Amino acid sequence: MLAAIGFGIIIVMMYMILREKALPAVCFVFLPIIGAFLAGFSVEEIAEFVKTGIGTTWSNAILFVFSIIFFGVMNDAGLFDKLVDGLLKVAGTNVIMIMVATTVIAIIGHMDGATASTYLITIPVMLPIFKRLNLRPTVLLLLVSAATGVMNLVPWGGPTIRAATAIGVDANDLWIAMIPMQIFGLVITLALAVFFGFVEQKRIAVLGTTGGSGSLSEMTVNASSTGCYGGTVDESLKRPKLLWFNLLLTIAVIVLLVVNIFPSYVVFMFGMLIALMVNYPDIKVQQQRIQAHAPGCIGLVVTLIGAGVFLGVFSNSGMIEAMTNFLIALLPESLQQYLHIIVSILGAPIGMIMGPDPYYYGVLPIIAGTVERFGITPVQVAHAMLIGENVALAVSPCVPTTFLAMGLAGVELKDHIKFSFKWLWGISILMMVFALVVGMI
C-alpha cells in the first residue's frame, strides 16, 4: 500500500507541476502529508517526519540566499563588466573568436548559478554583434545554453542543490567530486564554439556578406549600457576602483569552497557581508542591495523548504523503500544495477519534459534506492542524473528562464529545441562517458 501511495503522489505531483496547476512547494508540502494520513500515520508521526525533512534542507536554502546576493552585489559593482569588455576587444570581428567569447562570457556570467542573470548578461551584449555579422541567433542560444548547463553544476546552482537535498548531502561535497567532469564539459563546450565558428564562417562566405553597418565597439557600448530588463544600468552602483578587490574576494570565495574547510553557506555569508561593507559602506545602500536581490532567492528557498517536507515524509514513512522494492521486483535483474546509467543517458529528454523539481525530488530517491543494493551510492546516482539532465536544462519548456532566453534572442521554442537539443544531449553523453571512465558513476 505504501508503494501505491508513493507512486500516486509522484504521478499527481508531476501532473500538477507540469500542467501548472500548483506551485512545486504546494505539491511538496500537501501531497506527502495527505499520503501519510492515507497510509495511517498519526499527526505526531507526520510532524516528526516534517521536522526531520526540513532539517536536511535548511543549509542548502541558506546557501542559495547568500550566494545569489553575493554575486548580485559583484554584478552591481561592475566586476563582470571589465571581463566582458576585455573579451570583446580580443574577439574583434573574428567569427571563431566571437563564438569563443560568447561561451566564455556565459561561463563567467553563470558564476552566480542563476540562469536568468547569465542570459541577461550574455545575450543582450552579443546579439547585436551576431546580427551585424549575419550569425544565426540559434547558435548564440545554443552556446549560452551549453555553457549554462555545464556551469550549473556548481553547488549554488539549482539542480545541484536539488540533488543534494534529495539525498541528504551537502551540495558543496556533491560538486567537488564533479569538478574534473565539469572541466571536461567546459572544454567540450569551447570546442563546440570553435566548431560553430568554422560553420558560421563558411556559411557567411557562401552568402557573400559580412553584415550591416556600425562599429563593433559602438554596439558593445550600446549593449552594455542597457539594464537587464531594458532599462538603464545604475552607474552609481559601479565600483571600478574596487575591481581588483572584488575579483580577489570572488576568487577567495571559490577557493574556500573547493578546499571545503568551512560549510559553503558560511563562506558565502562572510563573502556577501564583506562585499556589501566594502563596496557600499552606507547602511541604507546595503539594505537596498539586499532587497534588490532577495526576490530572486525567495522562490527556490520556498521550494527547498517544501522539498524538505516531501523528503521527510517519503524517507521516514518507508514510502521510498516500498517503491524501491516494487521497482526491484519489476525490473530484470540484469538491468537493475545499470538503472542510474540508463536514466543518465535518457536524462536530457526526461529532464526536458519533466523539469528539475520532479526529476530530482521525485525520481532521484527512487533510483538511488533501487541500485543501492548493488553497492552504488546515492552520490553516484546524483552525479549520473545531474550529468544527464543538467546540460539540457536550457531547452526545457518546464523552466521559465528558457522563455526569457528565447525572448532575448528572438528565437521560437520549436527552433531552439530543434537546433540545440541534439548538441546539448551529445555533450551530456560525452560527460557521462568521461564520468564512467574516471569512476565517478
C-alpha positions as CSV (number, residue, x, y, z in Angstrom):
1,M,0.0,0.0,0.0
2,L,2.8,2.4,0.8
3,A,4.3,1.9,-2.7
4,A,1.0,2.6,-4.3
5,I,0.5,5.8,-2.3
6,G,4.1,6.9,-3.1
7,F,3.7,6.4,-6.8
8,G,0.3,8.0,-6.7
9,I,1.8,11.1,-5.0
10,I,4.6,11.2,-7.7
11,I,2.2,11.0,-10.6
12,V,-0.2,13.6,-9.1
13,M,2.8,15.9,-8.3
14,M,4.2,15.7,-11.8
15,Y,0.8,16.3,-13.4
16,M,0.2,19.4,-11.2
17,I,3.6,20.8,-11.7
18,L,3.8,20.2,-15.5
19,R,0.2,21.5,-16.0
20,E,1.0,24.5,-13.8
21,K,-1.9,23.6,-11.5
22,A,0.1,24.4,-8.4
23,L,3.4,25.6,-7.3
24,P,6.1,22.9,-6.6
25,A,6.2,23.9,-2.9
26,V,2.4,23.4,-2.6
27,C,2.8,19.9,-4.0
28,F,5.8,19.1,-1.9
29,V,4.0,20.1,1.3
30,F,0.4,18.9,0.9
31,L,0.6,15.8,-1.2
32,P,3.0,13.8,1.1
33,I,1.1,14.8,4.2
34,I,-2.2,13.7,2.6
35,G,-0.5,10.4,1.6
36,A,0.9,9.9,5.1
37,F,-2.6,10.3,6.5
38,L,-4.0,7.8,4.0
39,A,-1.2,5.4,5.0
40,G,-2.4,5.5,8.6
41,F,0.3,7.6,10.2
42,S,-0.7,9.8,13.2
43,V,-0.3,13.6,13.4
44,E,2.6,13.2,15.8
45,E,4.5,10.9,13.4
46,I,3.9,13.1,10.4
47,A,5.1,16.2,12.4
48,E,8.3,14.3,13.2
49,F,8.7,13.4,9.5
50,V,8.3,17.0,8.5
51,K,10.8,18.2,11.2
52,T,13.4,15.7,10.2
53,G,13.0,16.5,6.5
54,I,13.3,20.3,6.9
55,G,16.4,19.7,8.9
56,T,18.1,18.3,5.8
57,T,17.2,21.3,3.5
58,W,17.8,24.4,5.5
59,S,21.6,24.6,4.9
60,N,21.1,24.5,1.1
61,A,18.4,27.2,1.4
62,I,20.7,29.4,3.3
63,L,23.5,28.7,0.7
64,F,21.2,29.8,-2.1
65,V,20.3,33.1,-0.4
66,F,23.8,34.2,0.4
67,S,25.3,33.1,-2.9
68,I,22.7,34.9,-5.0
69,I,23.1,38.2,-3.0
70,F,26.9,37.9,-3.2
71,F,27.1,37.5,-6.9
72,G,24.4,40.1,-7.3
73,V,26.5,42.6,-5.4
74,M,29.5,41.7,-7.6
75,N,27.5,42.4,-10.7
76,D,26.2,45.7,-9.3
77,A,29.7,46.8,-8.5
78,G,30.7,46.1,-12.2
79,L,33.0,43.1,-11.6
80,F,31.9,41.4,-14.8
81,D,31.9,44.5,-17.0
82,K,35.6,44.7,-17.5
83,L,35.9,41.0,-18.1
84,V,33.2,41.1,-20.8
85,D,34.7,44.3,-22.4
86,G,38.1,42.7,-22.5
87,L,36.8,39.5,-24.2
88,L,35.0,41.6,-26.8
89,K,38.1,43.6,-27.6
90,V,40.1,40.4,-28.1
91,A,37.4,38.9,-30.3
92,G,37.1,41.8,-32.7
93,T,35.2,40.7,-35.8
94,N,36.7,37.2,-36.0
95,V,33.8,34.8,-36.1
96,I,35.6,32.0,-34.3
97,M,36.7,34.3,-31.5
98,I,33.2,35.8,-31.2
99,M,31.9,32.3,-30.7
100,V,34.5,31.6,-28.1
101,A,34.0,35.0,-26.4
102,T,30.2,34.3,-26.2
103,T,30.9,31.0,-24.5
104,V,33.4,32.5,-22.1
105,I,31.1,35.4,-21.2
106,A,28.3,32.9,-20.5
107,I,30.6,30.8,-18.3
108,I,31.7,33.9,-16.3
109,G,28.1,35.2,-16.2
110,H,26.9,31.9,-14.7
111,M,29.3,32.0,-11.8
112,D,26.2,33.0,-9.7
113,G,24.4,29.8,-10.7
114,A,21.4,31.8,-11.8
115,T,20.4,31.1,-15.4
116,A,18.4,34.4,-15.7
117,S,21.4,36.6,-15.0
118,T,23.5,34.6,-17.4
119,Y,21.1,35.1,-20.2
120,L,20.7,38.8,-19.3
121,I,24.5,39.3,-19.2
122,T,25.4,37.4,-22.3
123,I,22.6,37.6,-24.9
124,P,21.9,41.4,-25.0
125,V,25.7,42.0,-25.3
126,M,26.3,39.5,-28.1
127,L,23.1,39.6,-30.1
128,P,23.9,42.9,-31.9
129,I,27.3,41.5,-32.9
130,F,25.7,38.3,-34.2
131,K,23.2,40.3,-36.2
132,R,25.8,42.6,-37.7
133,L,27.8,39.7,-38.9
134,N,24.7,37.7,-40.0
135,L,25.4,35.0,-37.5
136,R,22.4,32.9,-36.5
137,P,20.8,33.7,-33.1
138,T,20.1,30.0,-32.7
139,V,23.9,29.4,-32.5
140,L,24.1,32.1,-29.8
141,L,21.4,30.5,-27.8
142,L,23.0,27.0,-28.2
143,L,26.4,28.2,-26.9
144,V,24.9,30.1,-24.0
145,S,22.7,27.1,-23.2
146,A,25.7,24.7,-23.3
147,A,27.8,27.0,-21.1
148,T,24.9,27.5,-18.7
149,G,24.2,23.7,-18.5
150,V,27.8,22.7,-17.7
151,M,28.4,25.6,-15.2
152,N,25.1,25.0,-13.5
153,L,26.7,22.0,-11.7
154,V,28.1,24.5,-9.2
155,P,26.8,23.9,-5.6
156,W,24.8,27.1,-5.6
157,G,23.1,26.2,-8.8
158,G,19.5,25.0,-8.6
159,P,20.0,21.4,-9.9
160,T,22.9,20.5,-7.6
161,I,21.1,21.9,-4.6
162,R,18.0,19.9,-5.5
163,A,20.0,16.7,-6.0
164,A,21.9,17.3,-2.7
165,T,18.7,17.9,-0.9
166,A,17.1,14.8,-2.3
167,I,19.8,12.5,-1.0
168,G,20.6,14.4,2.2
169,V,24.2,15.5,1.5
170,D,26.0,18.9,1.3
171,A,25.8,20.5,-2.1
172,N,29.4,21.5,-1.9
173,D,30.6,18.0,-1.3
174,L,28.5,16.7,-4.2
175,W,30.1,19.3,-6.5
176,I,33.7,18.9,-5.6
177,A,33.8,15.3,-6.9
178,M,32.3,16.6,-10.2
179,I,34.9,19.3,-10.9
180,P,37.1,17.2,-13.3
181,M,34.0,16.2,-15.2
182,Q,32.7,19.8,-15.2
183,I,36.1,21.0,-16.6
184,F,35.8,18.3,-19.3
185,G,32.3,19.6,-20.1
186,L,33.6,23.2,-20.4
187,V,36.4,22.0,-22.8
188,I,33.7,20.3,-25.0
189,T,31.6,23.5,-24.9
190,L,34.5,25.6,-26.0
191,A,35.3,23.1,-28.8
192,L,31.6,23.3,-29.8
193,A,32.1,27.1,-30.0
194,V,35.2,26.7,-32.3
195,F,33.3,24.2,-34.4
196,F,30.4,26.6,-35.0
197,G,32.8,29.4,-35.6
198,F,34.0,27.5,-38.6
199,V,30.5,26.5,-39.6
200,E,29.2,30.1,-39.5
201,Q,32.3,31.4,-41.2
202,K,31.7,29.1,-44.1
203,R,28.0,29.9,-44.2
204,I,28.8,33.6,-44.3
205,A,31.3,33.1,-47.1
206,V,28.7,31.2,-49.1
207,L,26.2,34.0,-48.6
208,G,28.8,36.6,-49.6
209,T,28.0,39.1,-46.9
210,T,29.6,40.2,-43.6
211,G,26.6,42.0,-42.2
212,G,25.3,45.6,-41.7
213,S,26.9,48.8,-40.7
214,G,28.1,50.1,-37.4
215,S,31.3,49.5,-35.5
216,L,31.6,46.6,-33.1
217,S,32.8,48.9,-30.3
218,E,29.7,51.1,-30.7
219,M,27.4,48.0,-30.5
220,T,29.3,46.8,-27.4
221,V,28.8,50.1,-25.7
222,N,25.1,50.2,-26.6
223,A,24.5,46.7,-25.4
224,S,26.4,47.1,-22.1
225,S,24.8,50.4,-21.3
226,T,21.3,48.9,-21.0
227,G,19.9,47.2,-18.0
228,C,18.9,43.6,-17.6
229,Y,15.3,44.3,-18.5
230,G,15.9,47.1,-21.0
231,G,16.3,50.0,-18.5
232,T,19.5,52.0,-18.0
233,V,22.1,50.5,-15.7
234,D,22.5,52.4,-12.4
235,E,26.1,53.6,-12.9
236,S,26.2,54.9,-9.3
237,L,26.5,51.3,-8.1
238,K,29.6,50.7,-10.1
239,R,32.9,50.5,-8.2
240,P,35.7,50.4,-10.8
241,K,38.3,51.4,-8.2
242,L,37.4,48.2,-6.3
243,L,37.7,45.9,-9.3
244,W,40.8,44.1,-8.0
245,F,39.4,43.8,-4.5
246,N,36.2,42.3,-5.8
247,L,38.0,39.9,-8.1
248,L,40.3,38.7,-5.3
249,L,37.3,38.3,-3.0
250,T,35.4,36.2,-5.6
251,I,38.5,34.1,-6.2
252,A,38.9,33.6,-2.4
253,V,35.3,32.5,-2.0
254,I,35.6,30.0,-4.8
255,V,38.9,28.6,-3.4
256,L,37.4,28.2,0.1
257,L,34.5,26.3,-1.5
258,V,36.9,24.0,-3.2
259,V,39.2,23.3,-0.2
260,N,36.0,22.7,1.8
261,I,37.2,23.9,5.2
262,F,34.0,25.7,6.1
263,P,30.4,25.0,5.2
264,S,29.6,26.5,1.9
265,Y,26.8,28.7,3.3
266,V,29.3,30.2,5.8
267,V,31.7,31.1,3.1
268,F,29.1,32.9,1.1
269,M,27.7,34.6,4.2
270,F,31.0,36.2,5.0
271,G,31.8,36.9,1.4
272,M,28.4,38.6,0.9
273,L,28.8,40.7,4.1
274,I,32.4,41.8,3.2
275,A,31.3,42.7,-0.3
276,L,28.5,44.8,0.9
277,M,30.5,46.6,3.6
278,V,33.5,47.4,1.3
279,N,31.5,48.3,-1.9
280,Y,28.6,50.1,-0.2
281,P,29.6,51.5,3.3
282,D,26.3,53.3,3.6
283,I,23.9,51.1,5.6
284,K,20.8,52.3,3.6
285,V,22.5,51.3,0.3
286,Q,23.4,47.9,1.8
287,Q,19.8,47.3,2.7
288,Q,18.7,48.4,-0.8
289,R,21.1,45.9,-2.4
290,I,19.9,43.0,-0.2
291,Q,16.2,44.0,-1.0
292,A,17.0,44.2,-4.7
293,H,18.4,40.7,-4.9
294,A,16.2,39.0,-2.3
295,P,13.3,38.4,-4.7
296,G,15.4,36.2,-6.8
297,C,16.1,33.9,-3.8
298,I,12.6,33.5,-2.3
299,G,11.1,31.2,-4.9
300,L,13.7,28.5,-4.7
301,V,14.1,28.8,-0.9
302,V,10.3,28.2,-0.5
303,T,10.6,25.2,-2.8
304,L,13.6,23.8,-0.9
305,I,11.8,24.0,2.4
306,G,8.8,22.4,0.8
307,A,11.0,19.7,-0.6
308,G,12.2,19.0,3.0
309,V,8.6,18.1,3.9
310,F,8.3,15.9,0.9
311,L,11.6,14.1,1.6
312,G,11.0,13.8,5.3
313,V,7.7,12.1,4.8
314,F,8.9,9.9,1.9
315,S,12.1,8.8,3.6
316,N,10.9,8.3,7.2
317,S,7.5,6.8,6.4
318,G,9.0,3.9,4.4
319,M,7.5,5.0,1.1
320,I,10.8,5.2,-0.8
321,E,11.8,1.8,0.5
322,A,8.4,0.3,-0.6
323,M,8.6,1.9,-4.0
324,T,12.2,0.7,-4.4
325,N,11.3,-2.9,-3.6
326,F,8.5,-2.7,-6.2
327,L,10.9,-1.5,-8.9
328,I,13.4,-4.2,-8.0
329,A,10.8,-6.8,-8.4
330,L,9.6,-5.3,-11.7
331,L,12.9,-4.8,-13.5
332,P,15.0,-7.7,-14.9
333,E,18.0,-8.5,-12.6
334,S,20.5,-7.7,-15.4
335,L,19.2,-4.1,-15.8
336,Q,18.8,-3.1,-12.2
337,Q,22.4,-2.3,-11.4
338,Y,22.6,0.0,-14.5
339,L,19.4,1.8,-13.9
340,H,21.2,5.1,-12.9
341,I,23.2,5.0,-16.1
342,I,20.2,4.3,-18.2
343,V,18.4,7.3,-16.6
344,S,21.6,9.4,-17.1
345,I,21.6,8.6,-20.9
346,L,17.9,9.5,-21.1
347,G,18.3,12.4,-18.7
348,A,18.2,15.1,-21.3
349,P,14.8,14.2,-22.8
350,I,13.4,13.1,-19.4
351,G,14.5,16.4,-17.8
352,M,13.3,18.5,-20.7
353,I,9.8,17.0,-20.4
354,M,9.7,16.7,-16.7
355,G,11.5,19.7,-15.3
356,P,14.0,19.8,-12.5
357,D,11.8,19.6,-9.4
358,P,10.0,16.2,-10.0
359,Y,13.2,14.9,-11.7
360,Y,15.4,15.4,-8.6
361,Y,12.9,15.3,-5.7
362,G,10.7,12.5,-7.1
363,V,12.8,10.3,-9.4
364,L,16.3,10.5,-7.9
365,P,15.5,9.0,-4.5
366,I,13.7,6.1,-6.1
367,I,16.6,5.3,-8.5
368,A,19.1,5.6,-5.6
369,G,17.1,3.2,-3.5
370,T,16.8,0.7,-6.4
371,V,20.6,0.5,-7.1
372,E,21.8,0.8,-3.6
373,R,21.9,-3.0,-3.0
374,F,24.5,-3.2,-5.8
375,G,26.9,-1.0,-3.9
376,I,26.1,2.1,-5.9
377,T,25.9,5.1,-3.6
378,P,23.3,7.9,-3.7
379,V,26.1,10.3,-4.5
380,Q,27.0,8.3,-7.7
381,V,23.3,8.2,-8.7
382,A,23.1,12.0,-8.2
383,H,26.2,12.6,-10.3
384,A,24.7,10.5,-13.1
385,M,21.4,12.2,-13.0
386,L,22.9,15.7,-12.8
387,I,25.0,15.0,-15.9
388,G,22.1,13.7,-17.9
389,E,19.5,16.4,-17.1
390,N,21.5,19.5,-16.3
391,V,23.1,20.2,-19.7
392,A,19.8,20.2,-21.5
393,L,18.1,22.3,-18.9
394,A,18.0,25.4,-21.2
395,V,15.7,23.7,-23.7
396,S,13.1,22.6,-21.2
397,P,9.7,24.3,-21.6
398,C,9.2,23.5,-17.9
399,V,11.9,26.0,-16.9
400,P,10.7,29.7,-17.0
401,T,14.1,31.1,-17.8
402,T,14.1,29.2,-21.1
403,F,11.4,31.6,-22.4
404,L,13.5,34.6,-21.1
405,A,16.5,33.4,-23.2
406,M,14.3,32.8,-26.3
407,G,12.7,36.3,-25.9
408,L,16.1,38.0,-25.6
409,A,17.5,36.1,-28.6
410,G,14.3,36.3,-30.7
411,V,14.1,32.6,-31.3
412,E,11.0,30.4,-31.2
413,L,10.8,27.4,-28.8
414,K,10.5,24.8,-31.6
415,D,13.5,26.3,-33.4
416,H,15.6,26.3,-30.2
417,I,14.8,22.7,-29.4
418,K,15.2,21.5,-33.0
419,F,18.6,23.2,-33.3
420,S,20.1,22.9,-29.8
421,F,18.8,19.7,-28.2
422,K,20.9,17.2,-30.1
423,W,24.1,19.1,-29.4
424,L,23.2,19.5,-25.7
425,W,22.3,15.9,-25.4
426,G,25.6,14.9,-27.1
427,I,27.5,17.0,-24.5
428,S,25.8,15.3,-21.6
429,I,26.5,11.8,-23.1
430,L,30.2,12.7,-23.5
431,M,30.4,13.9,-20.0
432,M,28.7,10.7,-18.7
433,V,31.3,8.6,-20.6
434,F,34.0,10.7,-19.0
435,A,32.5,10.2,-15.6
436,L,32.3,6.4,-16.2
437,V,35.9,6.3,-17.3
438,V,37.2,8.1,-14.1
439,G,34.9,6.0,-11.9
440,M,32.6,8.9,-10.8
441,I,29.4,6.9,-11.6
